[in-house]
């Protein structure tokens, strides 16, 4: 992040990178000293796994929903799943609900304690398995496991 910030501030001028290396190192050292990593922090590997998973599922789901919408006779069976959430309260659960809402064919409609109601466009789709896979990716992102 500090490297990117330096690159933006210097408009990519390579002549400034001698000073940039020192500035970035000082920024990282200060950041680690003032705000050390804590349990529950976001994992870098988990972040990239989440982005890849989300993009892949969005494209796949978008094509699936487009095929259903363009079908001369859409054969849909909407339903609401009552699904147990294994993520801890707070940001992991909020990200789960928000991500489900952005993935075609599903949307989280109500979160009560450890239960999430998910509206699914077609009950024959493996929505519960996909939600479980999303939950596992989010758990990895936050450095934990699901229940």
N, C-alpha and C positions, 0 to 999 in steps of 0.2 A: 504494500500500500504506500509506503514512504517513497519507494522508487518511482511508482506511478505519479505520485504527487510532485516529486522533483522534476520528472519529465514534463508534466503539464506546466509547472511554474516557469521552467526554462525554455518552453516551447520546443523541446527536443534538441536543444543546442548541445552538441557533443563536447564542445570546448569547456563546458561547465562540470563535466562528470568527475573531474579530480576532486573538486569541492563537494560534489554531489555524494560521492562515496562516504566522505567524512560526515556530511549532514545526515545521510540515511542511517549510518551506524549510530550516530548520536541520538537520532530520533528513536531508533529501535531500543537502544539502551535506556533512554528516558521512559519510554513506554512500558518496558518490562519492569522498571524500578517503581514507577508511579502506579501502574495498574497491572500487577502480576497476573498471569493466567490463573483462572479459578476453575474448580469443578463445575461442569455444566456449560463451559464455554464452547463455542462452535469449533468443531474440528475442520481443518482445512481439507483433508481427504474426504470427510463426510459432506462438506459443501460441494465439492466437485461431483461426488456420487449423486447428491440430491439434484443438482442442476442437470446432469446427464439423464437421470431417471425421469425427472419432470418433463424435460424437452421431448424425450422419446415417447413417454406416455401421452403427452399433449398431441404430438403429431399422429400417433397411432389412433388415439381416441377421436381426434378431429376427422380423420379419414373414415373411421367407423361411423360416426354420427352423420357425416356428409353422405355416405352411402345409404344410410337409413332415410335421410331427408329426401334424397333424390329418387328413392324407390317409388314406383308408380302406386304401390299399395303398402304404405308403411305398416309393418306388423310389430307394433310396440306393446310392451307389457310393463308400464310404469309401476313402481312399487316404492315403499319406504322400508329400508332395512333398519333394524334396531341393533346397533353394533357396539361391542365392548371396546373401549379405548384403553390401550395399555401404556400410553405415554403419560409422563408426569404433568400436573397442571402447569399452566403458564405458557410461555412461548412455544414449546413443542406442540401442545394441543391446538393453539391458535394457528400455527403454521399448517397443521394437518387439515383443519377445517377450511382455511383459505386455499390450500392447494387442491383439495377436493372440489371446491367451487370453480377453480380455473381449469380443471380437467374435464373435457367434454363427457357428457352422459351422467355425471354425478354432481351432487351438491349436498353439503352438510346443512341440515335445516334446524337441528336442535341439539345442544350439548348440555346434558344434565349429569353432573358428577362424572361417573366413569362410563356413561352411555352416550352414543352419538346416533342420531337418526340421520340416515343418508337417503336422499331421494335419488332413485336410479331410473334412468330412461327406459331400460329394458331389463326385467328381472332375470332373463336368461343369460345376461352378461355376467362374467365373474367379478362383479363389483366388490364383494367382500374380500376376495383374494387380492384384488388390486389395492384396496384400502389397506389391507394388512402389509402388503409390500411397501406401500407409501409410508406407513407407520414405521417399518423397519429402517427405511432410508432416513427418515427424520430422527429416529432414535440414534442412528450412527452420526448424523449431523451434530447432535447435541452430546455426543460421547457417551450415550447410555444404551440401555436395552429396554425392550418393551416388556410388559408384564405377562 
